[in-house]
Each structure stands twice: as structure tokens, then as C-alpha cells.
Amino acid sequence: MKSSVHIPNSVKEIKQSIARRQTILADWQTLLAKGRKPELQSWRQLQVEATKAQIAELREALKKLSI
């Protein structure tokens, strides 16, 4: 599977990228909770899931670099 997120080369940059994605995730979750239209909710849910997947990929990359 191709990576859906750019993986930085340094531990510091990966941690910054994770923090940025967590902020983005919080924003999408807030929008998802506020939404009432089904089409917007489904689109926002996809964004939440994609952001969670990106965070997971970055954490895996961090583990590999930290070893």
C-alpha cells in the first residue's frame, strides 16, 4: 500500500507532523459533531478516518526511526 502521508526524515519533524494531524483531527471531529446534513457527516467521517490513518502511519514511522 502506498503511503497516504509524507513521512519526514527526522524524529522531530515526525513528532511535529503528528501534532499537526492531531489538531486537524480535533477540528474534523468538532465539525462532525456539529453537522446535521447526512452528506456532510459522511464526508467529514471520511476525513476523520483518513486523518487517523495518517497519524497511525506517522507513529509507525516514528517507531522505526526510534529503534
Residue pairs with C-beta under 8 A, 6 or more apart in sequence:
3 57
4 50
4 53
4 54
4 57
5 17
5 21
5 54
5 57
5 58
6 17
7 14
7 57
7 58
7 61
8 14
8 16
8 17
10 65
11 62
11 65
11 66
14 58
14 61
14 62
14 65
15 62
17 58
18 55
18 58
18 59
18 62
21 51
21 54
21 55
21 58
22 55
24 51
25 48
25 51
25 52
25 55
28 44
28 47
28 48
28 51
29 48
31 44
32 41
32 44
32 45
32 48
35 41
35 44
